[in-house]
Each structure stands twice: as C-alpha cells, then as structure tokens.
Amino acid sequence: MARISIILPCYNVAPFLDRCLESLVSQTLGIEPLELICVDDASTDDTVQKLHLWERRYPDQICIVECMENRRQGTARNIGLQYASGEYVSFVDPDDWVEPATFEVLLKVMESERVQMVQCGSVRDFGDRKPDGNVGQNASYRRMDIDSEEKRSHKIALTGSEPMVWGRLLEREYLLREGLLFPEDLAYEDNYWCLILSGTVEHYCVVDVPFYHYCVNESSTILKNNADYHTDFLTVQLLAMEEAERRGWRDQYPDAMEFHFLHGAYLDFLKIICLRYDAPPYSLFRLAQETVISKAIPRKENVYYVNGFTEFQKILLGLLECDVTKEQFREVAAKVQCLGI
C-alpha cells in the first residue's frame, strides 16, 4: 500500500503536466511509496492524453480519474481523497512542481514528530527555475502544538495569511475524521478548507525550506479578469462562517472569527473587486457591505483590531456602515488599485 497519496486536480494543464509529474516521480524517496491520483476535471485540451502517457510509464503508481463535467478543484480534490489509500495525503496543483527531497523530508518529520500535518515553504515561480538537489539537505523545522484556547484563537485569526492547500503532508485519518472536505462547484474553495484546518489541527510542524514551487500561471483562476466566478469568493467565505458556527467556533472564538471574516469576506473580496475587474463593479461592493454587516461589524475592542489591521484597512472597514455612492466607490477602488490592501 502507498505511504503517500498525492492528489492532483487537473483541468487544461497540458503545458505544465510533464514538469509537475517529472518532479513527483523523481523524488529522492522513490516512486514506490507514492500514489499519484490525477483527477481530470473534464479538460478540453490534451490533458487526459498526456495523463495516459504517464500512466503507461508508471501503471502501479499513477491512477487517473476522468470526470464527465467540470466541477472545479474542490470536487476534484474530494474525488481524489475517495481514491486515496496512503497513510498520508498531499495536494499538488499540476501547474506547480516540487523539489526532489520534498516528500522524503516531510515524511521523515511527520513520523519522527508524530503530528497531523507537516507543511513546507514555497516560492513563486515564473517558470525559470530548475530543481536543485541540494534543497532540503539541512532542513530545519518548528513544531507547533495548539494546546490552549489562546493558540487556537490565534491560529484561526491568521488563517488568511496562509490560504494554501498545497505544500502540506497530512494524515489521511485526520482529514477523514475531521471532515476536511472542499466546497464543490465553486472557485476559491481552499479558503474554506484552510479555516477548517485551522480550527481542528492540534499538532503540526513547519519545515523552513521552500520545497514547493507555486508557478504564476496567467490563465489561473485567481488571475483571470472579469470572470463570473470571482463572486464565489464571497460565497465560500459565507460557507466557512456557517461551518464555523456549526462547530461552535463563532461563540468560542468570537474575536478570531470576526477578524477572519472581516479580512476575507470584506477586505480580500474588495481586493478582488478592485483588481480583477476592468471596471470594479459597484454592485459587488454593495453586496459585500450587506453580506458582511449581516455577520460581523468591526469592534475596536476586538483583540485583533489594533495590530491586525493597517490604518488603510481600518478606513476601508469604516465604510461598511456608510452609504457609499457609486462615485465615492470609484475613488476607493482607485486608491485600492494604487495602494493595495
């Protein structure tokens, strides 16, 4: 049985597949302990054909699951988890790649520390880097134990600072026990998953090495302008809040949940509105206002308010309860485009 199941949600990634899969089959750990589950999400290019070529080379290690309709990465990852047989699970996006020692190091730390998760560092890659066999030879790591209410609150509050699914090795039993699944048929599904992870993980390690290469793909979901699915970001934030309420975290960690929601559903969504549309939609700003106010209003007594938000962010938060006109919103959008958030 495989030690590590690596799940790859694949949709129109033919130009990147060879680089990604080559980095996985070339791991210093060896190919034998790995199970590569490639879930094709109804690609319209030759992704499936490329996957089958790789399957012929490694029939015992590569499993291909073909979906008949496109249902986005969350569904593909959930399907991949159903097929996973390894003790541990990792998610890799097929337009990215990893260094040769990645899984040898992560597995070693996982088993020596007996934790639920090990995560590594990452680096933004524009396609000009090559694997470096020396990366990770002297890897150091930090153990993190979430063993108090204060630590749990802090972990939840800072979820937005590391909203990535990739670059982690996780216990499959932990994922299944805690119900770490993804919203389906929606973009930005990782924001939901990462909050549930922050609310449930008890012991994990951070390896201070950039093993994971996050490649900047101009056709990726988050970079495409004027796409209808950008509103999924707000939907996912609401789903995450509802799940947090179901698990009792809204009452248990009110400051952390308020901070997380204001950051995600308002500030981060406002950034998308201003940067991912040629003409930032006023209607989406009003939608964000109404949605956020229904769930959370900024409180200066929140322990995360003073140091958690920048002065510009506090100004933007102040607009939540204001009757902002369309012209005023255009001025706000221009400042966001100039200053960022």
C-alpha positions as CSV (number, residue, x, y, z in Angstrom):
1,M,0.0,0.0,0.0
2,A,1.2,3.5,-0.8
3,R,2.6,5.6,2.0
4,I,1.7,8.9,0.5
5,S,-1.3,9.7,-1.8
6,I,-0.7,12.8,-3.9
7,I,-3.9,14.3,-5.3
8,L,-3.7,16.4,-8.5
9,P,-6.8,18.2,-9.7
10,C,-6.3,18.6,-13.4
11,Y,-8.1,21.0,-15.8
12,N,-6.5,22.1,-19.0
13,V,-2.9,21.9,-17.7
14,A,-1.3,20.0,-20.6
15,P,1.5,22.6,-20.9
16,F,2.6,22.0,-17.3
17,L,1.9,18.4,-16.6
18,D,5.3,17.0,-17.7
19,R,7.2,19.3,-15.4
20,C,4.9,18.6,-12.4
21,L,4.8,14.8,-12.8
22,E,8.5,14.6,-13.5
23,S,9.2,16.3,-10.2
24,L,7.0,13.8,-8.4
25,V,8.3,10.6,-10.0
26,S,11.9,11.8,-9.4
27,Q,11.5,12.2,-5.6
28,T,14.5,11.0,-3.5
29,L,12.0,9.0,-1.5
30,G,11.5,6.8,-4.6
31,I,8.4,6.3,-6.6
32,E,7.3,3.1,-4.9
33,P,5.8,4.7,-1.7
34,L,3.9,7.2,-3.8
35,E,0.4,7.1,-5.3
36,L,-0.4,9.8,-7.8
37,I,-4.1,10.3,-8.2
38,C,-4.8,12.6,-11.2
39,V,-8.4,13.7,-11.3
40,D,-9.2,15.2,-14.7
41,D,-12.0,17.8,-14.3
42,A,-13.4,17.4,-17.9
43,S,-10.4,19.1,-19.6
44,T,-10.9,20.4,-23.1
45,D,-7.2,20.3,-24.1
46,D,-5.0,17.2,-24.3
47,T,-4.5,16.9,-20.6
48,V,-6.1,13.4,-20.5
49,Q,-4.0,12.2,-23.3
50,K,-0.8,13.3,-21.5
51,L,-2.0,11.7,-18.3
52,H,-2.5,8.4,-20.0
53,L,1.1,8.5,-21.4
54,W,2.3,8.9,-17.9
55,E,0.1,6.1,-16.6
56,R,1.6,3.8,-19.1
57,R,5.1,4.6,-17.8
58,Y,4.0,4.1,-14.1
59,P,0.9,1.9,-14.1
60,D,1.3,0.9,-10.5
61,Q,1.8,4.5,-9.1
62,I,-0.5,6.6,-11.3
63,C,-4.3,6.5,-11.1
64,I,-6.4,8.6,-13.5
65,V,-10.0,9.5,-12.7
66,E,-11.9,11.1,-15.5
67,C,-14.9,13.4,-14.7
68,M,-17.6,13.9,-17.3
69,E,-18.3,17.5,-16.3
70,N,-16.2,20.3,-15.0
71,R,-16.9,20.9,-11.3
72,R,-13.8,22.8,-10.2
73,Q,-10.9,21.9,-8.0
74,G,-12.9,21.3,-4.8
75,T,-14.8,18.5,-6.3
76,A,-11.7,17.0,-8.0
77,R,-9.8,17.0,-4.7
78,N,-12.8,15.4,-2.8
79,I,-12.9,12.7,-5.5
80,G,-9.2,12.1,-5.2
81,L,-9.5,11.7,-1.5
82,Q,-12.0,8.9,-2.0
83,Y,-9.4,7.0,-4.1
84,A,-6.5,7.7,-1.7
85,S,-5.1,4.6,0.1
86,G,-2.0,6.1,1.6
87,E,-1.4,6.8,5.3
88,Y,-0.7,10.4,4.3
89,V,-2.1,12.8,1.7
90,S,-0.7,15.7,-0.1
91,F,-2.3,18.0,-2.7
92,V,-0.2,19.3,-5.6
93,D,-1.6,21.6,-8.3
94,P,-0.4,20.3,-11.7
95,D,0.9,23.7,-12.9
96,D,3.3,23.7,-10.0
97,W,6.2,21.4,-9.1
98,V,8.3,20.3,-6.1
99,E,12.0,19.8,-5.2
100,P,13.4,16.3,-5.3
101,A,13.7,15.9,-1.5
102,T,10.3,17.2,-0.7
103,F,8.5,14.1,0.4
104,E,11.5,12.4,1.9
105,V,11.9,15.3,4.3
106,L,8.2,15.8,5.0
107,L,7.7,12.2,5.7
108,K,10.7,12.0,8.0
109,V,9.5,14.9,10.1
110,M,5.9,13.5,10.1
111,E,7.0,10.2,11.5
112,S,9.6,11.5,13.9
113,E,7.3,14.0,15.5
114,R,4.0,12.0,15.1
115,V,2.0,15.1,14.1
116,Q,-1.1,15.5,12.0
117,M,0.5,17.7,9.4
118,V,3.8,18.9,8.1
119,Q,4.0,22.0,5.9
120,C,6.9,23.4,3.9
121,G,7.8,26.7,2.5
122,S,7.0,27.8,-1.1
123,V,8.4,30.2,-3.7
124,R,6.7,32.0,-6.5
125,D,8.0,30.6,-9.8
126,F,7.7,32.2,-13.2
127,G,8.9,29.1,-14.9
128,D,12.6,29.9,-14.9
129,R,13.8,27.7,-12.1
130,K,15.2,24.2,-12.2
131,P,15.2,21.5,-9.5
132,D,18.1,21.8,-7.0
133,G,19.2,18.5,-5.5
134,N,20.8,20.4,-2.6
135,V,17.5,21.9,-1.4
136,G,16.4,20.4,1.9
137,Q,19.6,18.6,2.8
138,N,19.9,20.6,6.0
139,A,16.2,21.3,6.6
140,S,15.2,22.6,10.0
141,Y,11.7,22.6,11.3
142,R,9.5,24.0,14.1
143,R,6.9,22.0,16.0
144,M,3.6,23.8,16.7
145,D,1.2,22.4,19.3
146,I,-2.3,24.0,19.5
147,D,-2.8,23.2,23.2
148,S,-4.7,26.3,24.5
149,E,-7.7,28.4,23.7
150,E,-5.4,31.4,23.0
151,K,-3.3,29.4,20.5
152,R,-6.4,28.1,18.8
153,S,-7.9,31.6,18.5
154,H,-4.6,32.9,17.1
155,K,-4.4,30.1,14.6
156,I,-8.0,30.8,13.3
157,A,-7.4,34.5,13.1
158,L,-4.3,34.1,11.0
159,T,-5.8,31.5,8.6
160,G,-5.9,34.1,5.8
161,S,-2.1,34.6,5.9
162,E,-1.5,31.0,4.6
163,P,-4.6,30.1,2.5
164,M,-3.0,27.3,0.5
165,V,-3.9,23.6,0.3
166,W,-0.6,22.6,-1.4
167,G,2.8,22.3,0.4
168,R,1.4,20.1,3.1
169,L,1.6,16.5,4.1
170,L,-1.4,15.4,6.2
171,E,-2.6,12.3,8.0
172,R,-5.4,10.8,5.9
173,E,-7.1,9.6,9.1
174,Y,-7.1,13.2,10.4
175,L,-8.6,14.5,7.2
176,L,-11.4,12.0,7.2
177,R,-12.1,12.2,11.0
178,E,-12.4,16.0,11.0
179,G,-14.3,16.2,7.7
180,L,-11.8,18.3,5.9
181,L,-13.5,18.3,2.5
182,F,-13.9,21.1,0.0
183,P,-16.9,23.1,-1.2
184,E,-17.9,21.8,-4.6
185,D,-18.7,23.6,-7.8
186,L,-17.1,26.8,-6.5
187,A,-13.8,28.6,-7.1
188,Y,-11.7,29.7,-4.1
189,E,-12.5,26.5,-2.3
190,D,-9.2,26.5,-0.4
191,N,-10.3,29.4,1.8
192,Y,-13.0,27.2,3.3
193,W,-10.7,24.2,3.8
194,C,-7.9,26.2,5.4
195,L,-10.3,27.6,8.1
196,I,-11.5,24.1,9.0
197,L,-7.9,23.0,9.2
198,S,-7.0,26.0,11.5
199,G,-9.9,25.1,13.7
200,T,-9.0,21.4,14.1
201,V,-5.3,20.7,13.7
202,E,-3.6,20.1,17.1
203,H,0.0,19.2,16.3
204,Y,1.9,20.1,13.2
205,C,5.4,21.0,12.0
206,V,6.7,23.7,9.7
207,V,9.8,22.9,7.6
208,D,11.7,26.1,6.9
209,V,12.6,25.2,3.3
210,P,10.8,26.4,0.0
211,F,10.2,22.9,-1.4
212,Y,7.1,23.9,-3.3
213,H,7.2,25.9,-6.4
214,Y,4.0,27.9,-6.9
215,C,4.0,28.8,-10.6
216,V,2.5,32.1,-11.7
217,N,0.1,30.9,-14.5
218,E,-1.6,33.9,-16.2
219,S,-4.6,31.7,-17.1
220,S,-5.2,30.5,-13.5
221,T,-8.5,31.1,-11.7
222,I,-7.3,33.8,-9.4
223,L,-5.7,35.9,-12.1
224,K,-8.4,35.9,-14.8
225,N,-10.1,39.3,-15.1
226,N,-13.9,39.8,-15.3
227,A,-14.8,36.2,-14.5
228,D,-18.2,35.4,-13.1
229,Y,-16.8,33.0,-10.6
230,H,-14.9,35.7,-8.7
231,T,-18.2,36.1,-6.7
232,D,-17.6,32.5,-5.5
233,F,-15.0,34.1,-3.1
234,L,-17.8,35.7,-1.0
235,T,-19.9,32.5,-1.2
236,V,-17.0,30.4,0.1
237,Q,-16.5,32.9,3.0
238,L,-20.1,32.6,4.0
239,L,-20.0,28.8,3.8
240,A,-16.9,28.8,6.0
241,M,-18.6,31.0,8.6
242,E,-21.6,28.8,8.6
243,E,-19.4,25.7,9.1
244,A,-17.6,27.5,11.9
245,E,-20.9,28.4,13.6
246,R,-22.0,24.7,13.3
247,R,-18.8,23.7,15.0
248,G,-19.3,26.3,17.8
249,W,-16.2,28.4,16.9
250,R,-18.2,31.6,16.4
251,D,-19.1,31.6,20.1
252,Q,-15.9,30.0,21.4
253,Y,-13.5,32.3,19.5
254,P,-15.6,35.4,18.7
255,D,-12.7,37.9,18.2
256,A,-10.8,35.5,15.9
257,M,-13.8,34.6,13.8
258,E,-14.8,38.2,13.4
259,F,-11.3,39.2,12.4
260,H,-11.1,36.3,9.9
261,F,-14.5,37.1,8.4
262,L,-13.8,40.8,8.0
263,H,-10.5,40.1,6.4
264,G,-11.8,37.5,4.0
265,A,-15.4,38.4,3.1
266,Y,-14.7,42.1,3.0
267,L,-11.0,43.2,2.6
268,D,-9.9,40.3,0.5
269,F,-13.1,40.3,-1.6
270,L,-12.7,44.1,-2.0
271,K,-9.2,43.5,-3.4
272,I,-10.7,41.1,-6.0
273,I,-13.4,43.6,-6.9
274,C,-10.8,46.3,-7.5
275,L,-8.1,44.3,-9.1
276,R,-9.8,41.5,-11.1
277,Y,-12.3,43.6,-13.0
278,D,-11.6,46.2,-15.7
279,A,-14.3,48.3,-14.2
280,P,-14.8,47.4,-10.5
281,P,-18.5,46.6,-10.0
282,Y,-20.2,48.9,-7.5
283,S,-23.0,46.3,-7.1
284,L,-20.4,43.8,-5.8
285,F,-19.2,46.3,-3.2
286,R,-22.7,46.9,-2.0
287,L,-23.3,43.1,-1.9
288,A,-20.1,42.8,0.2
289,Q,-21.3,45.5,2.5
290,E,-24.7,43.9,3.2
291,T,-23.3,40.4,3.5
292,V,-20.6,41.3,5.9
293,I,-22.7,43.6,8.1
294,S,-25.2,40.7,8.5
295,K,-22.5,38.6,10.1
296,A,-19.9,40.9,11.7
297,I,-19.4,44.6,12.4
298,P,-15.9,45.8,13.3
299,R,-15.4,46.2,17.0
300,K,-12.4,48.2,18.2
301,E,-12.4,46.2,21.4
302,N,-11.6,43.1,19.3
303,V,-8.1,42.0,20.5
304,Y,-7.0,41.6,16.8
305,Y,-8.3,45.0,15.7
306,V,-5.4,47.4,16.7
307,N,-2.5,45.3,15.4
308,G,-4.3,43.1,12.9
309,F,-5.5,45.8,10.5
310,T,-3.4,48.5,8.9
311,E,-4.6,52.1,9.1
312,F,-5.8,52.0,5.5
313,Q,-7.7,48.8,6.2
314,K,-9.4,50.4,9.2
315,I,-10.5,53.2,6.9
316,L,-12.0,50.7,4.5
317,L,-13.7,48.9,7.4
318,G,-15.2,52.2,8.4
319,L,-17.0,52.3,5.0
320,L,-19.0,49.1,5.9
321,E,-21.7,51.2,7.6
322,C,-21.6,54.2,5.3
323,D,-23.8,55.0,2.4
324,V,-21.1,55.0,-0.2
325,T,-22.1,56.4,-3.6
326,K,-21.0,55.0,-6.9
327,E,-18.7,57.9,-7.5
328,Q,-17.2,57.5,-4.0
329,F,-16.7,53.8,-4.6
330,R,-14.7,54.6,-7.8
331,E,-12.4,56.8,-5.7
332,V,-12.0,54.0,-3.2
333,A,-11.3,51.5,-5.9
334,A,-8.6,53.8,-7.4
335,K,-6.9,54.0,-4.1
336,V,-7.0,50.2,-3.6
337,Q,-5.5,49.8,-7.1
338,C,-2.7,52.2,-6.2
339,L,-2.0,51.2,-2.6
340,G,-3.2,47.6,-2.4
341,I,-4.9,46.4,0.8
